[in-house]
Amino acid sequence: MDLRFTPEEIAFRDEVRAFMREHVPDKISRKIVEGRRLAKSDLIDWQRILNKKGWAVPHWPQACGGTGWSSVKLYIFRDEMQQAPAPEPLPFGVNMVGPVIIAFGNEAQKKQFLPRIANLDDWWCQGFSEPGSGSDLASLKTSAKRDGNTYVVNGQKTWTTLAQYADWIFCLVRTDPAAKKQEGISFLLVDMKTPGITVRPIQTIDGGREVNEVFFDDVRVPAENLVGQENKGWDYAKFLLSNERTGIARIGISKARLRRLKELAALEQADGTPLIEDQAFRRKIAAIEVELKALEMTQLRVVAADRRGNNGKPDPASSILKIKGSELQQAITELLLEVVGPYALPEQRAGDDSEGWNEPPVGPEWAETLAPNYFNMRKVSIYGGTNEIQKNIIAKAILGL
Ligand SMILES: Cc1cc2nc3c(=O)[nH]c(=O)nc-3n(C[C@H](O)[C@H](O)[C@H](O)COP(=O)(O)OP(=O)(O)OC[C@H]3O[C@@H](n4cnc5c(N)ncnc54)[C@H](O)[C@@H]3O)c2cc1C
């Protein structure tokens, strides 16, 4: 199997790299490098830069604004964007509901929503998970009862990422409680301004507000917001979830973070010499670099298989990418903590009234994001299908167990 890029692909990579160098706003890039949270406006600004260039939704069909790039070019584009580093476009519109509307929506829905997704005029969030229905998603209980030209929605979603910013939410709802659990689910688009919707924040362990609970109390949704056919929502959800795993290995991001790790290790001293020169520490970096290279090879094999045609089906090997990619992202944040040791502890940096007997060590300013990042990265082995669920997929689809 030839995993090398063709001369044309190398020229394309150079073009994307040059575009990123020129157009990713410095302020945004710095925030990503330093591990600071991006503002809503950062994501919108970046999406509009991409849209102006015609690269907002490269994976969509050309008739809907896509670029017609091969899977290899899409891989190169994502990798360069992650390495720049530039923000990853908000996935809920461009990777999730957009492709579902393209594949299963009607013409009116395509006209109303697709251009607004590409330009991030509408901020979408994903209303799938519920308390008790995460891995076992098909057990979801949020109900939608037909009443004339509307559905009346009642229930609760949870872990809804960035719902506080959202204009729209796409939901899986139960429309036939009597049917087998996968066969009574529908896919509904709901305007977040509809009366009866309450968004309640969940504070994450890093102190952030990234996820929410969303409650529905007699929320009336026009029946025209149903995607596809009633009770066929599970098929559309499976299609969406297979897209969710695209680019999940986040190799470009890990490469950018490793670069940052080396820069910081060169600044920190251990026994009078920069940490980056410490043999034991270098071995740890090398171990991660070797694993990252192996992961990149696996990713390229998946892309190459796609180039040869996979009948449009997601490759179950992408579950391996999810597991290994998330483990490496976590390992890098662990090593970043080692660079600064006690300076990373957020509690010690906050002023307290201990009157001098517990003076906090004052570390460099850049150290203050490292512990929150470490905690935040615990999420990557949970969302998008937990790593245990990915192992089940590998056991069944690859090992035939
Ligand atoms: C940061 C973050 C953002 C998220 N954003 C969204 C969002 O925007 N929208 C949305 O709908 N959801 C979102 N989720 C929810 C996510 O999809 C679920 O958390 C995930 O599917 C796991 O479901 P659960 O939390 O109910 O855990 P559970 O399914 O209850 O799992 C608990 C534990 O049991 C294990 N387990 C469960 N079943 C099996 C099995 N069959 N075999 C082996 N082990 C098993 C799991 O691996 C896990 O370790 C988000 C989650 C996180 C952490």
Ligand as a Chemical Component Dictionary entry (heavy atoms), coordinates in Angstrom:
data_LIG
# 
_chem_comp.id                   LIG 
_chem_comp.type                 NON-POLYMER 
_chem_comp.pdbx_formal_charge   0 
_chem_comp.three_letter_code    LIG 
# 
loop_
_chem_comp_atom.comp_id 
_chem_comp_atom.atom_id 
_chem_comp_atom.alt_atom_id 
_chem_comp_atom.type_symbol 
_chem_comp_atom.charge 
_chem_comp_atom.model_Cartn_x 
_chem_comp_atom.model_Cartn_y 
_chem_comp_atom.model_Cartn_z 
_chem_comp_atom.pdbx_ordinal 
LIG C1  C1  C 0 -17.688 16.857 26.900 1  
LIG C2  C2  C 0 -18.871 16.092 26.368 2  
LIG C3  C3  C 0 -19.666 16.672 25.405 3  
LIG C4  C4  C 0 -20.797 16.008 24.934 4  
LIG N1  N1  N 0 -21.593 16.643 24.022 5  
LIG C5  C5  C 0 -22.753 16.061 23.628 6  
LIG C6  C6  C 0 -23.656 16.751 22.780 7  
LIG O1  O1  O 0 -23.391 17.890 22.345 8  
LIG N2  N2  N 0 -24.819 16.165 22.469 9  
LIG C7  C7  C 0 -25.161 14.918 22.900 10 
LIG O2  O2  O 0 -26.221 14.424 22.542 11 
LIG N3  N3  N 0 -24.320 14.219 23.732 12 
LIG C8  C8  C 0 -23.137 14.778 24.113 13 
LIG N4  N4  N 0 -22.283 14.107 24.964 14 
LIG C9  C9  C 0 -22.740 12.842 25.535 15 
LIG C10 C10 C 0 -21.941 11.617 25.090 16 
LIG O3  O3  O 0 -22.331 11.220 23.817 17 
LIG C11 C11 C 0 -22.212 10.538 26.151 18 
LIG O4  O4  O 0 -21.613 10.987 27.358 19 
LIG C12 C12 C 0 -21.633 9.209  25.768 20 
LIG O5  O5  O 0 -22.340 8.661  24.681 21 
LIG C13 C13 C 0 -21.685 8.223  26.953 22 
LIG O6  O6  O 0 -22.963 8.144  27.471 23 
LIG P1  P1  P 0 -23.245 8.337  29.047 24 
LIG O7  O7  O 0 -22.571 9.585  29.473 25 
LIG O8  O8  O 0 -24.716 8.215  29.253 26 
LIG O9  O9  O 0 -22.493 7.142  29.752 27 
LIG P2  P2  P 0 -22.976 5.636  29.852 28 
LIG O10 O10 O 0 -23.484 5.178  28.524 29 
LIG O11 O11 O 0 -23.897 5.507  31.026 30 
LIG O12 O12 O 0 -21.624 4.886  30.148 31 
LIG C14 C14 C 0 -21.030 4.854  31.455 32 
LIG C15 C15 C 0 -19.818 3.953  31.391 33 
LIG O13 O13 O 0 -20.210 2.610  31.027 34 
LIG C16 C16 C 0 -19.519 2.197  29.859 35 
LIG N5  N5  N 0 -20.424 1.393  29.000 36 
LIG C17 C17 C 0 -21.708 1.701  28.678 37 
LIG N6  N6  N 0 -22.223 0.740  27.860 38 
LIG C18 C18 C 0 -21.236 -0.155 27.657 39 
LIG C19 C19 C 0 -21.135 -1.364 26.898 40 
LIG N7  N7  N 0 -22.160 -1.817 26.166 41 
LIG N8  N8  N 0 -19.961 -2.035 26.913 42 
LIG C20 C20 C 0 -18.886 -1.598 27.631 43 
LIG N9  N9  N 0 -18.932 -0.448 28.388 44 
LIG C21 C21 C 0 -20.075 0.250  28.388 45 
LIG C22 C22 C 0 -19.120 3.466  29.150 46 
LIG O14 O14 O 0 -17.996 3.262  28.311 47 
LIG C23 C23 C 0 -18.795 4.381  30.309 48 
LIG O15 O15 O 0 -17.493 4.145  30.775 49 
LIG C24 C24 C 0 -21.132 14.727 25.432 50 
LIG C25 C25 C 0 -20.313 14.134 26.406 51 
LIG C26 C26 C 0 -19.202 14.803 26.878 52 
LIG C27 C27 C 0 -18.349 14.159 27.931 53 
# 
loop_
_chem_comp_bond.comp_id 
_chem_comp_bond.atom_id_1 
_chem_comp_bond.atom_id_2 
_chem_comp_bond.value_order 
_chem_comp_bond.pdbx_ordinal 
LIG C1  C2  SING 1  
LIG C2  C3  SING 2  
LIG C2  C26 DOUB 3  
LIG C3  C4  DOUB 4  
LIG C4  N1  SING 5  
LIG C4  C24 SING 6  
LIG N1  C5  DOUB 7  
LIG C5  C6  SING 8  
LIG C5  C8  SING 9  
LIG C6  O1  DOUB 10 
LIG C6  N2  SING 11 
LIG N2  C7  SING 12 
LIG C7  O2  DOUB 13 
LIG C7  N3  SING 14 
LIG N3  C8  DOUB 15 
LIG C8  N4  SING 16 
LIG N4  C9  SING 17 
LIG N4  C24 SING 18 
LIG C9  C10 SING 19 
LIG C10 O3  SING 20 
LIG C10 C11 SING 21 
LIG C11 O4  SING 22 
LIG C11 C12 SING 23 
LIG C12 O5  SING 24 
LIG C12 C13 SING 25 
LIG C13 O6  SING 26 
LIG O6  P1  SING 27 
LIG P1  O7  DOUB 28 
LIG P1  O8  SING 29 
LIG P1  O9  SING 30 
LIG O9  P2  SING 31 
LIG P2  O10 DOUB 32 
LIG P2  O11 SING 33 
LIG P2  O12 SING 34 
LIG O12 C14 SING 35 
LIG C14 C15 SING 36 
LIG C15 O13 SING 37 
LIG C15 C23 SING 38 
LIG O13 C16 SING 39 
LIG C16 N5  SING 40 
LIG C16 C22 SING 41 
LIG N5  C17 SING 42 
LIG N5  C21 SING 43 
LIG C17 N6  DOUB 44 
LIG N6  C18 SING 45 
LIG C18 C19 SING 46 
LIG C18 C21 DOUB 47 
LIG C19 N7  SING 48 
LIG C19 N8  DOUB 49 
LIG N8  C20 SING 50 
LIG C20 N9  DOUB 51 
LIG N9  C21 SING 52 
LIG C22 O14 SING 53 
LIG C22 C23 SING 54 
LIG C23 O15 SING 55 
LIG C24 C25 DOUB 56 
LIG C25 C26 SING 57 
LIG C26 C27 SING 58 
# 
